[in-house]
Amino acid sequence: MSDPRPGGTFALGDLTVTRMGYGAMQLTGPRVFGPPADRPNAVAVLREAVRLGITHIDTSDYYGPHVTNEIIREALHPYPEQLHLVTKVGFTRDESGGWPPASSPDELRQAVHDNLAHLGLERIDVVNLRIGGPQESVAKSFSVLAELREQGLIRHLGLSTVTAEQIAEAQAIAPVVCVQNMYNIAHRGDDDLIDTLAAQDIAYVPYFPLGGISPVQSEVLDDVAERTGSTPKSVALAWLLRRSPNILLIPGTSSIGHLHENVAAAELHLPDDAIAELDGIAAQPEES
């Protein structure tokens, strides 16, 4: 019997989450800055995501800043037992809407406490450390989060925008349950990393799941969508879910209609010929 939850489930440590999750970044104003134009709609989207069975919501206190976490609290607190919130730290927002790094020990501690306060939690399910570049050592920053985990403020730890070497460095300090990197049907630089993490039962959570698609690649998606009675976005998301069982999706939207489209991707069956076409489009050059 198939799992009725969106995309089935995967374990983040001792937590079970739906593989089709929801990313809250788009619940803010333009450029992920300031409040949304329609706050009641943002609340309605979150409640609908939970009604549809999603148990994995991705957020950060620097979205807004503070905006998404405050809306999540308004919409969903007290949180259902099966709902799990994942946040990230390591950056902040300046007055012009920039994204400066904030990875000193004091900044990381403050970020975790800000997430707790704005979400209305005593412990966060997962905190991802976002790294600023492939040459950056994660040891000092990850050690701070590991200490907060030992204090009971964080349940599990993850990483974002990291290399295999940085993951190994972090794992020498504390367990890693998930990795958030850029990956989609057009950009597959993390293929080997996904398989390595799958062998360790570590989740891989791709951001920009629909980004950077060329006209040639888009044409293939359009064709497969027409043949399957779906949409190009649903096809791209369904391909990601099929790529590896440890892939968790967190597509974001401020539209209930688009939310339903995303969830529908979890049930979309891609025939073998469509899969073969989709597997091959990463190498297609962009038209000049």
N, C-alpha and C positions, 0 to 999 in steps of 0.2 A: 504494500500500500504506500503510495507516494505521500510525502510530507506536505500537508496543506499550507504550511507557512511559506511566505514569499521567497522562492529560491531554495527552499530547504534551510538547513541550519549548519552552523560551524561553531566549534568551541574556542572561545577566547579564554584560555586558562580554564577555570572552573565555571565560566559563564557560557550559556548557549544563546547565540544570536542568529537572527535570520540573515541569510546571505544577501538578500536584497534589503538594504538599509535606507536611511535618509540622511542627506547632508543639509545642515541648517544654514549654510553660509548665505544663501540667497534670500533669507528672511529679513535682511537689512535694507538700507537705502542703497542708492547707486554706488558702485565701487566698494561694496561691502562696508559702507561708512554711514553712520547715522541711522535713524529709525526708518522703517518701511512706510510707504505712502498709506498702506491699508493694514494696520495692526490686527484688527479682527480677522482679516483674511489669513494672515500669518498664523494666528492661533488656530483657525479652522483647518489649515493645511496640516499642522502638527497632529491635531486630534484625528484627522482622517487617516494619516499615516499609521497611527496606532490602531485605529479601527480596522484597517486593512491587514493587520497582523504583523507589521514591522516592529521588531524589538531591538533595533540597533540605530541609534541616532548619533550622528557625528556633529560636533560643535567646537567652538573655542570662544573664550571670553574676549579675545581680540577681534572677533567679528562684531563690528559696530562702532567702537568697542562696547561690550557688555550687552548689546541689544539682543542677540540671539539667545543668550542664556536667560535673560529676563523674560523673553517671550516663551521659551520652553517651560520655564517655571510657571508662568501664568497659565499656559495651556494644559500642562500635564501633571503638575504637583498637586497632591502626593502621587508619586510615580507608581504605576503598576509594577508588581514584583518582577514580572518577566521583561520589563523594559530596561535596557542598559544604555548608558550615556558615555560617550567617548569624547574626550577633549584633547586639545594640543596646546603646548606652551613653547616658548623659545623666541617669540617675536611679540611686538606690540603695535600700537598705532600712534602716529603723531598727529598734531593738529591739522595738518594738510592732508591726512588720509594715507600717509606713507606707512611702510612696514619695516621699521627699524628692528634689528635683533635685540632681544632682551634675555640673555642667557647667563647672566651672572647668578651666583647662588641666591642672593637676595631677591633678584627679579623673578627667578623661577619659583621660589617659595611664595612670593607675593601673588604670582599668577595662579598657583594652585589654590591659595586661599581665596582669591577673587572668584575663581570658578566655583568653589564650594559655596561661597556666599550667594552668588547670583543664581545658581541653580537650586539652592536650598538643600544642600546635601551635607552630610557629615563625612562621607567617603565617596570618591569618584571611582567608577568602575574601571576606566582605562584612561591614562594620560600618555599622550604621544609627545615625545621631544622632537621638535622640528629643528633640523640642522641647517646651517647656512651655506655649506659647500662641501664638496667631496674630500677636501684636504683637512677639514676641521676634526680635531679630536673630540669624541663624545664623552670621554671618561669623566671629566670634572662635572659637566652638566648632568649626565645620567646618574652620577653618584648622589647628587642632591635629590633627585626624584626617588632614587632607591631608598634614601634615608626617610623621605616622607612616606614611602610605602611601608617601611618598617614601623613608622609611627601610627599606621592605620588610616592615613588620609587618602591613600591611593590603593586600589585593589590590584591592578595590573599595569604594566608599563609597555609602551610601544615606541616606535621611531618613525620619523617622516623625512623624506628626501635624503636617503642614506644609501651608501654603498655596502657591498658584502663585508668589506673590511670594517666599516663603522659598526655594522650589526654585531660582528664577532667581538669587537672591543666592548660594546655594551653588554653582551651576553656574559662576559667575564665578570661583570659587576652584579647583574640581576637578570632574571628571566625576561625575555621579550615575547609578547603574545601576538603582536601585529606590526606590520610595516606599511606605511602609506607612501607610495611613490607614484610618479606619473607613468601611466601605461594605458594604452588603448589599442584599438584595432589597427591604427596606422603607425603607432610608435611602440615598438616591442623590444626596447633595449634591455628590459629586465626579464626576458624569457628565462634565462638560466637561473636568475635569482628566485623567480616564482617557484620553479621546480625544487630548488634547494630548500626553500622555506616550507614547501608542501611536505617534504620528507621529514621535517621537524615539527609538523603540525602547527606551524605559525601562519597566521592569516596574512594575506597580501591584499591591501585595500587601494585600488588604483584611483588617483584623482585625475581630473580632466578626462573622464572616460569617453568623451565625444570630441576631443580637441584635435586640431591640426590635420583634419582629414582633407585630402586633396580632391579636386574635381573628379579625377579618374576613380578614386576610391569611393567618393560619394555616389557616383553612377552605379557602382556595383551594389552598394547598400540600397539605393533606390530600387534596383532591379529585384534584389532578394526580398525587399519589403513588399513589393507588388505581388510577387509570386506566393508569398506566405500570408497575404492579407494583413500585413502589419505596417509598421512605420520604420524608417531608417534608424531612428533613435532606439527603438525597441530591438531591432536586429543587432545593432552594435552592443547593446547591453546583454542581450541573450548570448552573443558570441563570447563575451567576457565571462559570463557565468559558466559556460561550457569549457572555457580554456583550462581551468584547473579548479578542483573542489575547494581549494583554500582561498579562492578569490571572493572577497566580499565587496559589494557595490554600495556606494553612498551618493547616488545622483541627487542633486539638489534642485528644488523648484519652489516658486512661490505660487504655483497654480495647481489647484486640485485636479484639473483635467490632465496636466502633465504628470502629476503624481500617479494617477491611474495608468497612464501610458507606461511609466517606468515599472510599476508593479506587474503590468501585463507581460513585460519582457521576461519575467521569471517563469512564465508558463508557455513561452513561445518555443515551439519545436522547429529546429532548423534541419531540413533534410540534408543528406550526405553531399549532394551536389552543391548546395548552397554553402555548406561548411568548407568545401574544397575551394570555392571561389573566394570566400572571406579569408581563409587561411593565406591565400596568395596575394592579397591586395596590399600588404605592408610594403612590398617591394616596388609597387607601382609609382613611377615618377609623377610629379605634379606637372600638369600641362602648362606650356609656356604661353 
